[in-house]
């Protein structure tokens, strides 16, 4: 099962007057902790790649557990924080595994490039 389905997300491509937009929404309009993952809507291809580099750095270099949490600078209006091995969105108490976020970002990037 891919991460999009695991978290109950749906990726939608919108076309209007020659413009294309991309949305990440919850399937069946469910409201729960996984709504936090809809931050993907605000990531274009470049921002997605940037956040992937940040996430992969932490996953690939086996960071020292004493490192302080890292605040991503990819979005200004949503706080995305890497607190290895977790990912925190807007300071909420629900955390996501960093490996799941990496996989979800790859799925989002593939969708954006389709």
C-alpha positions in Angstrom: 0.0 0.0 0.0 1.3 3.4 -0.9 1.5 6.2 1.7 -1.2 8.3 0.0 -3.7 5.5 0.6 -2.3 4.6 4.1 -3.1 8.2 5.2 -6.4 8.4 3.3 -5.2 11.1 0.9 -6.3 11.8 -2.7 -4.2 13.8 -5.2 -6.3 15.8 -7.6 -5.2 17.7 -10.8 -7.4 20.7 -11.5 -7.6 22.3 -15.0 -9.3 25.7 -15.6 -8.8 28.0 -18.6 -5.5 26.4 -19.5 -4.1 26.6 -15.9 -3.3 23.5 -14.0 -3.4 23.2 -10.2 -2.7 20.3 -7.8 -4.5 19.5 -4.6 -4.0 17.0 -1.8 -7.3 16.3 0.0 -8.7 13.7 2.4 -10.7 10.9 0.8 -14.4 11.1 1.6 -13.8 14.4 3.4 -12.7 12.7 6.6 -11.4 15.0 9.3 -8.7 13.6 11.6 -5.0 14.0 12.4 -4.1 13.1 8.8 -5.6 16.3 7.6 -2.2 17.8 8.6 -0.7 16.1 5.5 -2.7 18.3 3.2 0.2 20.7 3.4 1.4 19.0 0.3 -1.1 21.2 -1.7 1.3 24.1 -1.1 4.4 22.3 -2.4 5.2 22.8 -6.1 7.8 20.6 -7.8 10.8 22.7 -6.6 9.6 22.9 -3.0 8.9 19.2 -2.9 12.4 18.4 -4.1 13.8 20.8 -1.5 11.9 19.2 1.4 12.9 15.8 0.1 16.6 16.8 0.3 16.1 17.9 3.9 14.3 14.7 4.9 16.8 12.5 3.1 19.7 14.3 4.8 18.4 13.2 8.1 17.5 9.7 7.0 20.8 9.1 5.2 23.3 10.5 7.6 22.1 8.9 10.8 21.9 12.1 12.8 23.1 12.4 16.4 20.0 12.0 18.6 21.1 15.1 20.5 20.5 17.4 17.5 17.9 20.0 18.0 14.8 19.8 15.9 15.2 21.3 12.4 12.7 23.8 11.0 12.3 23.5 7.3 12.2 26.8 5.5 10.2 25.4 2.5 6.9 27.0 3.6 6.4 30.3 5.3 2.8 29.8 6.7 3.1 26.2 7.9 5.8 25.1 10.3 7.4 21.8 9.2 9.8 20.4 11.6 12.2 17.4 11.5 12.7 16.0 14.9 14.5 12.8 13.9 13.0 10.2 13.5 9.7 12.1 13.3 8.1 14.9 11.3 5.9 17.5 13.0 3.5 19.7 11.2 2.5 23.1 12.8 3.6 22.0 16.2 0.8 19.6 16.6 1.1 16.7 19.0 0.5 14.1 16.3 3.8 13.1 14.7 4.5 11.2 11.5 7.4 8.9 10.8 10.1 10.6 8.7 10.3 7.6 6.4 6.5 7.9 5.7 6.9 11.6 4.9 9.8 10.8 2.5 7.7 8.2 0.7 4.7 10.5 0.6 6.8 13.3 -0.8 8.1 11.0 -3.6 4.5 10.1 -4.4 3.5 13.8 -4.5 6.5 14.6 -6.7 5.6 11.8 -9.1 2.1 13.1 -9.2 3.2 16.7 -9.9 5.4 15.4 -12.8 2.7 13.4 -14.4 
